[in-house]
Amino acid sequence: MPRYIIERELPGAGRLTADELRAVARKSNEVLARLGPEITWHESHVSADRLYCLYTAPSPELIREHARQGGFPADRISEIVTVISPATAGEPSLVS
Protein backbone atom coordinates (compact mmCIF):
# COMPACT_ATOMS: atom_id res chain seq x y z
CA MET A 1 0.00 0.00 0.00
CA PRO A 2 1.48 3.41 -0.88
CA ARG A 3 2.49 5.75 1.94
CA TYR A 4 2.09 9.51 1.76
CA ILE A 5 3.17 12.64 3.58
CA ILE A 6 0.41 15.25 3.61
CA GLU A 7 1.35 18.88 4.24
CA ARG A 8 -1.49 20.88 5.73
CA GLU A 9 -1.08 24.64 6.01
CA LEU A 10 -2.78 25.66 9.23
CA PRO A 11 -1.70 29.07 10.55
CA GLY A 12 -1.26 28.89 14.32
CA ALA A 13 -1.14 25.08 14.39
CA GLY A 14 1.64 25.15 16.96
CA ARG A 15 -0.57 27.11 19.33
CA LEU A 16 -3.48 24.65 19.28
CA THR A 17 -4.38 23.40 22.73
CA ALA A 18 -4.47 19.74 23.69
CA ASP A 19 -8.28 19.88 23.56
CA GLU A 20 -8.23 21.42 20.07
CA LEU A 21 -5.77 18.79 18.81
CA ARG A 22 -7.93 16.07 20.35
CA ALA A 23 -10.98 17.45 18.49
CA VAL A 24 -9.05 17.44 15.19
CA ALA A 25 -7.98 13.84 15.79
CA ARG A 26 -11.54 12.78 16.65
CA LYS A 27 -12.90 14.37 13.46
CA SER A 28 -10.20 12.66 11.41
CA ASN A 29 -11.00 9.30 13.01
CA GLU A 30 -14.74 9.74 12.31
CA VAL A 31 -14.06 10.36 8.62
CA LEU A 32 -11.59 7.46 8.45
CA ALA A 33 -14.23 5.13 9.91
CA ARG A 34 -16.67 6.18 7.16
CA LEU A 35 -14.09 5.78 4.39
CA GLY A 36 -13.14 2.26 5.41
CA PRO A 37 -9.98 0.28 6.10
CA GLU A 38 -8.07 1.18 2.95
CA ILE A 39 -6.90 4.51 4.41
CA THR A 40 -4.90 4.75 7.62
CA TRP A 41 -3.59 7.79 9.48
CA HIS A 42 -0.38 6.89 11.31
CA GLU A 43 0.74 10.15 12.91
CA SER A 44 1.08 13.88 12.43
CA HIS A 45 3.87 16.30 13.28
CA VAL A 46 2.81 19.81 14.25
CA SER A 47 4.96 22.85 13.49
CA ALA A 48 4.16 26.53 13.96
CA ASP A 49 1.91 26.82 10.91
CA ARG A 50 1.69 23.33 9.37
CA LEU A 51 0.85 19.72 10.04
CA TYR A 52 2.80 16.93 8.36
CA CYS A 53 0.74 13.75 8.36
CA LEU A 54 1.73 10.18 7.50
CA TYR A 55 -0.95 8.05 5.80
CA THR A 56 -1.26 4.81 3.89
CA ALA A 57 -3.89 4.79 1.16
CA PRO A 58 -4.38 3.31 -2.30
CA SER A 59 -4.41 6.77 -3.91
CA PRO A 60 -4.01 10.49 -3.28
CA GLU A 61 -7.68 10.89 -4.25
CA LEU A 62 -8.80 8.99 -1.15
CA ILE A 63 -6.62 11.26 1.00
CA ARG A 64 -8.20 14.30 -0.68
CA GLU A 65 -11.65 12.86 0.07
CA HIS A 66 -10.68 12.44 3.73
CA ALA A 67 -9.57 16.09 3.79
CA ARG A 68 -12.77 17.24 2.07
CA GLN A 69 -15.07 15.36 4.44
CA GLY A 70 -13.09 16.44 7.49
CA GLY A 71 -12.76 20.06 6.48
CA PHE A 72 -8.95 19.78 6.60
CA PRO A 73 -6.51 21.35 4.15
CA ALA A 74 -4.37 18.96 2.09
CA ASP A 75 -2.03 21.42 0.41
CA ARG A 76 0.55 18.91 -0.73
CA ILE A 77 0.34 15.12 -0.95
CA SER A 78 3.65 13.39 -1.66
CA GLU A 79 4.11 9.66 -2.07
CA ILE A 80 6.97 8.28 0.02
CA VAL A 81 9.40 6.44 -2.25
CA THR A 82 11.85 5.23 0.41
CA VAL A 83 12.90 5.98 3.97
CA ILE A 84 16.42 6.64 5.22
CA SER A 85 17.76 7.17 8.72
CA PRO A 86 21.13 7.29 10.46
CA ALA A 87 21.13 3.47 10.28
CA THR A 88 21.10 3.69 6.44
CA ALA A 89 24.78 4.69 6.59
CA GLY A 90 25.65 1.32 8.11
CA GLU A 91 27.64 2.91 10.92
CA PRO A 92 26.80 3.85 14.49
CA SER A 93 24.52 6.83 14.75
CA LEU A 94 26.10 10.09 15.77
CA VAL A 95 22.64 11.46 16.50
CA SER A 96 21.03 10.64 19.80
Rosetta blueprint (number, residue, H / E / L):
1 M L
2 P L
3 R E
4 Y E
5 I E
6 I E
7 E E
8 R E
9 E E
10 L L
11 P L
12 G L
13 A H
14 G H
15 R H
16 L L
17 T L
18 A H
19 D H
20 E H
21 L H
22 R H
23 A H
24 V H
25 A H
26 R H
27 K H
28 S H
29 N H
30 E H
31 V H
32 L H
33 A H
34 R H
35 L H
36 G L
37 P L
38 E L
39 I L
40 T E
41 W E
42 H E
43 E E
44 S E
45 H E
46 V E
47 S L
48 A L
49 D L
50 R E
51 L E
52 Y E
53 C E
54 L E
55 Y E
56 T E
57 A L
58 P L
59 S L
60 P H
61 E H
62 L H
63 I H
64 R H
65 E H
66 H H
67 A H
68 R H
69 Q H
70 G H
71 G L
72 F L
73 P L
74 A L
75 D L
76 R E
77 I E
78 S E
79 E E
80 I L
81 V L
82 T L
83 V L
84 I L
85 S L
86 P H
87 A H
88 T H
89 A H
90 G L
91 E L
92 P L
93 S L
94 L L
95 V L
96 S L
